[in-house]
Amino acid sequence: MNRNISQCIDVNSKYCPCLLAETNQCIFCSHLKGEMTCNCNWAGVCILYEKHWQYKKIQQECEDSIKTRMEEEVTFTVKEQISEHTYRMELQVSNEFAEPLMSIGSFVFLKRPNDPAFFYFPVNIMRVQDNTLELVIEAIGPKSIRILADNNEKIVVRGPYWNGVLGQPWIDNLTYGKIILVAGGIGQAPALPLAVKLMNNNNQVTAILAPGKVGKIFIEEQLRELGVEVHIVPSLRKHGMPMLEEVLHRTPDLVVSAGPDNQHYGIIRTMQAADINIPMVATNNATMCCGEGICGSCLKKVQDNKEIKLCKQQTDFLNLIED
Amino acid sequence: MLKVVVVGGGWAGCAAALSAAKAGAQVLLLERTDSLLGTGLVGGIFRNNGRYTAAEEAIAMGGGDIFVAMDANARHKGISFPGHNHASTYDVTTMEPLVKKILQNYGIEVRTNTRMVDVLKCGKKIHTLIIDGGLEIKGDVFVDATGTAGSMGNCLTYGNGCAMCVMRCPSFGPRVSVTAKAEIKELMGRKSDGSFGAMSGSCKLCKESLSIEIRDKLERDGVVVLPIPERIQKDSSLGKKACTQYAIAEYAANLVLLDTGHAKIMTPYFSLEDLRSIPGLEKARYEDPYAGSMGNSVRYLGIAPCTNSLKVEGLDNLFCCGEKSAVLVGHTEAVITGLLAGNNAVRHCLDMKYLELPTTLASGDFIVFVHEQMKVEAGLRMRYTFSGSLYFERMKALALYSTNRIEIHEKVARAGFKDIYNVCLV
């Protein structure tokens, strides 16, 4: 797991080397951040080499520029109004767009077609079926409200992005384990694909769900169908944490927290109080605007006084320094 | 029992492990790839010019096991080729298992496919090595024999790119320097034009791809000299080479083939098309590096600052050897420094005075001289070897060069270093 700390999620994808490499700010390659010699956390690919070939291709005009994310303008349909501001929606995208969103932690950016680029906001993918994306949005901020205002039906979707879950390797690699999944409010949306993946890997999952600000549980049925043991509590703070403490004594292998940062920290404190030290996976709640590590809005302090770009870098949530 | 961990299983690391084991330590040797010897898997030349003296000195000092093994596995002995006399070549295709056996016979634990990726320090001491995959290895004292060549990014920046050489970085992961991970600032060698690094100086051709006449002559004499047609002669590449002993005009005008199991050619790279225009090489192909038409590995990108006892400056329990310890070239040079580093590592644990080789011997003078030279940038542009160029001239001038075995052994005895590596210190 340590190996993956501060590893870039885009390494080995076709979006690497990215604009950060172009500006000598690559997260991974020491040469591409201005150092004299190799000093990377080798992951099977030399990014300097990838950069070299990218540059050659651009020079030979086989490619016009550095590969940027796809953007598609699509029509969406609201399938369900979950609560006052919360909507479950579906949108049809191309195969090429949908396929890379199958992996854990995937998310996209949305905006209205004629809005300027700074209206883009990130949304987790709840489910991908063929080329239909299922998302849940809370229309509460200036960006998200725009999506549904004036009976709008068209949106631009940009993606794929992958760093929606911190501790992703645990989800990908754990098999035949015991897992506690805690999800609150809108965190239920990213919790669903995590549960699907965990169950596919033959794990035993116990879920503690709370309605949170959304005011409703909307993944209970799907979780039960998967074979997850579901507990519903009215408040995570009041009832969820005592219940977590109880199930922590069943010696789980992993705790997964899908929800706001306060929830993550609450879980950490409960684990500390119970004197239990097991790995944790947490949804990534960093503020993101560009998703490319350029704008700086997702910058977070981690231990050792380092800063990481949460839109691209994996880390153990425990390493983040609480604001 | 005190534990010495040697990182890097090239010739230097093997020699360090051997001498530490002889001095009585428990030794663990870590190697990134699947086999020992590193670039020694494609080198093969020893005992040429001053290397003869250095090898005999090491034998007299009791660290001769490796040279004895090379001699026993030699394809040719006492051959001469331009600029070089009384050279031997060991068979690179069969050398590795032999060395591994020798090390294991001394009780050394050899772990291949084990790549060190990080270091935990406690003050000025190295405490633990982190292995790729998360395994932690503790030791009392460490020897950095990780070399200075590669990896791909460096070869791209300072050379012509990854030439798919015997280092095999893409397959086994890049070399990681213990010294650099312990936050010691490393030195970098330079090419004659001032840019960093130097390209490995030779390539190997597949012997079976040569004409029967050349192959026969090569196997019989050990050496074949083929004139290079004027049209394709190039001398600009010589300045970029690591091995200055071969960076002489004769090598620009002639293609010197040596039998080391493969057919070794003394150029850093050579266009395959040009190579095949030389009579007898119509079907030639490269054995190492596979992209030998394009380039070769780049070296000297991470030399540890160290004392003449080969202790890395700034750390209490790290020693270094081979290319890691100076801008030196060659197996003999690697073995000489490896023996010293391994012995001093054991001395460190026993609070003994560190050994420095006496300057009355070629090997001692060599280390002192190279370290002195490296203090200025011009010195970092040179390469140092017993076998040619600047240092061989110095050896001759100071009467340190000898091919008289008895004389060399007497000299070592007079210096009080006879069998010094054979003493169990623990």
HADDOCK unambig.tbl for C-alpha pairs under 7 A between the chains (distance, minus, plus):
assign (segid A and resid 37 and name CA) (segid B and resid 154 and name CA) 5.92 0.50 0.50
assign (segid A and resid 38 and name CA) (segid B and resid 151 and name CA) 6.71 0.50 0.50
assign (segid A and resid 38 and name CA) (segid B and resid 153 and name CA) 5.93 0.50 0.50
assign (segid A and resid 38 and name CA) (segid B and resid 154 and name CA) 5.90 0.50 0.50
assign (segid A and resid 42 and name CA) (segid B and resid 173 and name CA) 6.57 0.50 0.50
assign (segid A and resid 44 and name CA) (segid B and resid 170 and name CA) 6.83 0.50 0.50
assign (segid A and resid 46 and name CA) (segid B and resid 152 and name CA) 6.88 0.50 0.50
assign (segid A and resid 46 and name CA) (segid B and resid 153 and name CA) 6.68 0.50 0.50
assign (segid A and resid 48 and name CA) (segid B and resid 153 and name CA) 5.74 0.50 0.50
assign (segid A and resid 49 and name CA) (segid B and resid 153 and name CA) 6.69 0.50 0.50
